[in-house]
Amino acid sequence: MTENLRETQAPLKETYERDPEAAQVTLTATGERADTTSCSVEVGEAVYEAQLHEGAGGSGTAACSGDLLLGALAACSQLTAQAVIENLGAAADVSVTVEGDLDLRGTMGVADVPVGFQALRMDVTLRGALDPETAASIRDATERYCVVYRTLVDSPDVTTEWTFEESAEGEI
């Protein structure tokens, strides 16, 4: 990091305490068709290719949406833990691996099984000279402040709006 994270975050925290509305953000991701088994996903300033899982007809050359979900959990947990470590002034590094189990029969509609992940496992490894109390503080703060982790643990309401538009004949 080029700057001290605590110094970078201090004015942000002051602003959010003074003006709670300033802390309200809306993040957006947009998926657009690339072909019948893949799409481009625009997230922030980047565009990623995603495709159906091989077990659902994809070619296996790009991440499937499940991979992206697991990646979001791994990234958020790692970044949150690293920020907590920095703010505590601890000397440690962290790596995160996330695995998820799903039964593709559900999404393929060939069996009456749940669609989606049935289990997620996250392995967080802290490396450094940490006493047990500091390690527990890092764990607790990471699980408390990681946006993706909290979203999965305390699922929000999801609303969906479908818009149907007419297209010219022969046009998709």
N, C-alpha and C positions, 0 to 999 in steps of 0.2 A: 504494500500500500504506500502511496506517495505521501499521504497525510495521515495524521492521527485521526482515527475514526471518531473518537470521543469529541475532538475539536470540530470535526465536520458535522456531527450529529447535534451538538449543543444548540446552535441557533435554530435548527429544525424543531427540536423538542420545545424550545422556548416559544416559537411561533405556534406550534400545535396546542400548547397549554393556554396561550393567550387567545388563539383563534381556532377553535376546534374544526370549523368549516374548512380551514386550509389543509387539514389532514385527510379530507375526503377526496379519494381519487377513484376513477373508473378505468380499469384496464380492459383492453379489447384485443381479441384474437379473431381473425377472419380466415375462413377456409374457402377456397375457390377451386373448382374442378380443373384438374390437369388432364386426366383421362378417366376411364371407367374404374380404375383401382387406385388412383392416387390423387392428391390435391396439394396445392400450395397453401401453407398456413402462414399468414403474416402476424407476427407477434412483436410488438414494439417496433424496433428499427430493423428487424431481421425477417427473412422469409425462409421457411423450412419446407422441405418436401415430406409429406406423410403418405402412407399407403396402407391398404388393407394388409393385415397380417398374412403371412404365407398360408396359414391354416384356414384363411377365409378367401383365398384367391389372389393375394398380392404376390409380387415377385420376390420379396425379401431384400430389396435393394435400398429400402429407406425405413425409417422408424414407423411403426404403426401407432395409432392413437394411444394404445395402452403403454407403449414405450415412452411416449411423450408425457403421459401422466406420471409414470414412475420417475422419469427424468426431472420433472418439475418438483416432485417430492424430494428427490436426492439433492437437487440444486438448492432448493429453499432451505432444507435442513443443514446442508454444509455451510451455506452463506450465513445463516442465522447463528449457527454454532461458532463460526469463525468471528463474527461480529461480537458475540458474547465473550469469547476468549480475549479479543482485543480490548473490549471495554473493561474486563476484569484485570487487565494487565498481566494475564497469564502467558506463559511460554509453552504453547502447545499448537499442534496441527490437528486437523480433523479430516477424515474421509468418510463418505457415506455410500453404502450400497443398498439398493432397494430391489426387492423381488416381489412379484405378484403372481398368484395362481388364478387362472380362469379356465373355464370349460367352454371351448369354442362351439360345442353343440348348441349352446344357448343362443349365441349371436347368429348362428347359421340356421336356427329354427328347426333343428332336426330332433330335439329332445326338450322335454319340459324341465330344463335346468335353469338356474339363475343366469342372467346376462350380466357380465361384468366380473370384476375381481371378487373372488370369494375370500381371499386372504392376502394381506400385504405384510411383508417383513422388511424391517429397516435395520441394518447393521451399521452402527456409528462407532468408529474407532478414533479415540483420542490418543495422540502421541505426545509425550512430553513429561516433564517432572511435575506432576499434579498430585496434590494430596487428595484423599477421598472426598473431603468436603467441597473442594473446588470443582472436582470432576462432577459431583452431584449437582452443584450449582449450575454448571454449564449444561448438563442434561436437562434440568428442570426449566431453565430459562429458554433453552432451545425449543423444548416441547411446548412452552407457553407462548412464545413469540413467532414461531415459524408459521407463516400464513397458510401454506399448502397443507401442512400437517394439521393445523387447527381446522381448516376447511373440511378435511376428510374425517376428522374425529367428531367435529360438531357440524354435521352437514347442514348447509343453508337451504332455504327454500329455493327451488329452481323454477323459473317461469319460462315458458316457451311461447313464442308468437310465430305463426306460420303465415307467410304472404304468398299468395298464388298469383303469378303474372302471366298474362297471355303472351305467347311468342308467335312470330311469323311462321307460316307453314314451312316445315322442313328444318326449322331452326330449333336448337335445344337451348 
